[in-house]
Amino acid sequence: MDELMELLKGRRTYRRFEQRKVDQSIVDDIMKAAVMASSAANKQPLSYIIVEGDNKVRQVFEHTRWAAALSPAEGQPKEGERPVLYIAVIQNMNINPNCDTDAGLAISNMTLAAWNHGVGSCILGACNRIKLGEIFGLTDDQKLHSLVAFGYPSVKSRIVGAQQGESLDYYLDENRDYVVPKRKLSDIVTYF
Ligand SMILES: Cc1cc2nc3c(=O)[nH]c(=O)nc-3n(C[C@H](O)[C@H](O)[C@H](O)COP(=O)(O)O)c2cc1C
């Protein structure tokens, strides 16, 4: 159990990466973890597109936006620190058009499976779905739900407790590592 809590603590959002390939066996684990996620009525409306290789990841990067809480100079990964792998989560609308929870659970499993191998990730809701849909050749029945970026982090990230009323914006410390304020349980949990 302690191991799981440590995994959850370390599985933060990472936005700067080493330029080192993620082994196929790890990609396989990430995808096995996605398939193991719960799914409403077990319909499993999601499919996945794996993007690897310099030219393809560069093409996808052009249509992503990073770190809304930071200035582009601070938050946008620069050449030499960009992700080396993306996995696009595709909604198949003909199977189940309401699959946000399915997607969230699958993404959670994927990012945890990756972090279990030291591979960090960033969920990218802010991406140009029209352009990426064209690039991926999606059909009329398919929509890009989210894009998830992966790579070995070249930066650290840690959680700090947020005081009530304090900003929840993440920020960079003096080492350019991420600091992520999380609400305190005493502020958000009550017993009925
Ligand atoms: C649904 C969703 C969409 C997100 N979209 C983006 C995004 O487009 N760009 C980005 O840099 N981070 C994105 N993130 C990452 C969040 O900014 C990050 O989860 C938050 O700052 C908390 O950090 P943590 O993941 O380390 O707890 C997204 C996260 C979620 C859950």
The ligand as a MOL file (V3000), in Angstrom:
LIG
                    3D

  0  0  0     0  0            999 V3000
M  V30 BEGIN CTAB
M  V30 COUNTS 31 33 0 0 0
M  V30 BEGIN ATOM
M  V30 1 C -8.1240 17.0370 -17.9990 0
M  V30 2 C -6.7480 17.6270 -17.8920 0
M  V30 3 C -6.2690 18.4320 -18.9060 0
M  V30 4 C -4.9820 18.9710 -18.8280 0
M  V30 5 N -4.5060 19.7160 -19.8820 0
M  V30 6 C -3.2560 20.2340 -19.8130 0
M  V30 7 C -2.7230 20.9550 -20.9300 0
M  V30 8 O -3.3700 21.1250 -21.9530 0
M  V30 9 N -1.4510 21.4410 -20.8260 0
M  V30 10 C -0.6900 21.2440 -19.7030 0
M  V30 11 O 0.4590 21.6980 -19.6830 0
M  V30 12 N -1.1680 20.5560 -18.6290 0
M  V30 13 C -2.4250 20.0420 -18.6690 0
M  V30 14 N -2.9080 19.2960 -17.6180 0
M  V30 15 C -2.0690 19.0820 -16.4240 0
M  V30 16 C -2.5280 19.9350 -15.2400 0
M  V30 17 O -2.0980 21.2600 -15.4200 0
M  V30 18 C -1.9560 19.3210 -13.9550 0
M  V30 19 O -2.6200 18.0970 -13.7340 0
M  V30 20 C -2.1490 20.2360 -12.7410 0
M  V30 21 O -1.3620 21.3820 -12.8740 0
M  V30 22 C -1.8010 19.5330 -11.4460 0
M  V30 23 O -0.5160 18.9780 -11.4960 0
M  V30 24 P -0.3060 17.4530 -11.1540 0
M  V30 25 O -0.8390 16.6740 -12.3380 0
M  V30 26 O 1.1630 17.2910 -10.9810 0
M  V30 27 O -1.1040 17.1580 -9.9210 0
M  V30 28 C -4.1750 18.7380 -17.6790 0
M  V30 29 C -4.6670 17.9120 -16.6590 0
M  V30 30 C -5.9260 17.3490 -16.7570 0
M  V30 31 C -6.4230 16.4530 -15.6510 0
M  V30 END ATOM
M  V30 BEGIN BOND
M  V30 1 1 1 2
M  V30 2 1 2 3
M  V30 3 2 2 30
M  V30 4 2 3 4
M  V30 5 1 4 5
M  V30 6 1 4 28
M  V30 7 2 5 6
M  V30 8 1 6 7
M  V30 9 1 6 13
M  V30 10 2 7 8
M  V30 11 1 7 9
M  V30 12 1 9 10
M  V30 13 2 10 11
M  V30 14 1 10 12
M  V30 15 2 12 13
M  V30 16 1 13 14
M  V30 17 1 14 15
M  V30 18 1 14 28
M  V30 19 1 15 16
M  V30 20 1 16 17
M  V30 21 1 16 18
M  V30 22 1 18 19
M  V30 23 1 18 20
M  V30 24 1 20 21
M  V30 25 1 20 22
M  V30 26 1 22 23
M  V30 27 1 23 24
M  V30 28 2 24 25
M  V30 29 1 24 26
M  V30 30 1 24 27
M  V30 31 2 28 29
M  V30 32 1 29 30
M  V30 33 1 30 31
M  V30 END BOND
M  V30 END CTAB
M  END
